[in-house]
Amino acid sequence: MRVSTVQGFNPRTGQPFGDPIESTVDSEVDRICAAAATAFPAWSNLPAADRAAVLDQVADALDAEADLLLSTADGETALGLPRLTTELKRTTNQLRLFGEVLREGSFVEATIDSPNPDTVPPRPDLRRVLRAIGPVAVFAASNFPFAFSVAGGDTASALAAGCPVVVKAHPGHPATSQETARVVTAALRAAGAPEGVFGIVHGQDAGVRLVQHPAIKGVGFTGSTHGGRALFDLASSRPEPIPFYGELGSVNPTVILPGIAAEQAESVAAGYAQSLTMGVGQFCTNPGLLFAPVSLVDALASAVGGAQGGAMLTERMRDAYRSGTDELAGSGLAELIASGPEPEDQGWAVGARLFRVSLAEFRDNTEKLSEEYFGPSGLVITYTEDELDQLTEVLALLPGSLTGTVHAASGEPELARRVGEALRPRVGRLIYNAWPTGVAVAWGMHHGGPWPSTTNPLHTSVGATAIRRWLAPVTYQSWPDELLPPELRDDNPLGIPRRRDGVLGTH
């Protein structure tokens, strides 16, 4: 039987990069999933501090092989060594952050209720803790070959939770995925992690089988709305449905208020153009919808028109960007007001495009004009000061997004508050006088939002609380102290924060 392959390409030339990688056949997917299931008891029961040490060793191993990883990724993605160097460091910092999360210990939400026979009904001894759900599948993203890929945030948070991980590599960077998996596998083995705690598969069919495999108990996904919805439906229709945490499309509305537009027109326009075209617009937090006063249009058009284009990650993405923006330009709904230069010597290059529409026209065509065009394309929705009340009404009609941004002058606090309140139900992160591109890896970060930005707005794919997706609660009722997990024992041997009889502390 002939086995299909996955071939990487250099976006700068359109030519093949590296050797083709065989797609993973069904029997191998089954073997990898079975190995993950076998590894689960040992990995999930390993003390949190020991798992933290393993994650640190994986981070160190990735840093040690940075030169090879970076050169491979640059050849497959054309994202450039400066950007990729920062991204790889972000990736290893994510692993170390989850080491800190494990050592701190509050992620298990240990809760103890002492028995009380005088309540109605009488209360027994109850002790609740979060436990790993089992092996999980992680679908790598195209636009972040490190931070949202093989060793990215989904993998790091799942391993930290105690879940073995099987990664479905993205076809846009198969060689980078394979090299990263090699480093991760070797580091886990050297650290003494159980065999099977990490695996990787290639090919579309392997991804489908992975989601349907009975050993897999959860899925993390970063990608298109269409692909994510298809996999979400597969996960939900299994004989045993499993949680699917997908990060999908996002238009990230940004509102420029009149005061700051008048005071800082040039700097606001320059900041917008830089954010819109960063990484050739291939960011999930790209500010695709910009609400701005009419007076700012010329400055925005000038800034975007002068922004340099570049090669997109794949030929398919380039074609989708061109066809989508060409369709918008010919629709009669929006006016094309700026086109940035398109490098002629790059295989899959595109230029920035900026469109304009009035607030009234946008309101009448919100669904159509709120579509995401993945790449350096933006839509400016212009409003007058007489339309500020209508502006907040239109913001409430927007689809869910990862971020919402307000730019305001110091004299506009009340208006900024109103606009922020209109955006808040539609986004997962509210930003003030900054740009949405760039997602800090931190305890307080929330990278999620209402549909279609994600399939579950309660959770994040970045930051410390990303671990919560891979955990489920269990309560121990009236169990002897010596049989309890250490997180729930009376003497709190781990010294972690716990809630005891309603009071939070380290008791």
Helices and strands as residue ranges (DSSP letters): E 5-10, E 15-22, H 26-45, H 48-64, H 66-77, H 81-104, G 106-108, E 111-113, E 126-132, E 136-139, H 153-161, E 165-168, H 174-190, E 198-201, H 204-212, E 218-222, H 225-237, E 244-247, E 254-256, H 258-263, H 265-277, G 278-281, E 289-293, G 294-296, H 297-305, E 310-311, H 315-329, E 335-339, E 349-350, E 353-358, H 359-364, H 366-369, E 377-383, G 385-387, H 388-395, E 401-407, H 413-423, G 424-426, E 427-432, G 464-470, E 471-477, G 481-483, G 486-488, E 498-500, E 503-505
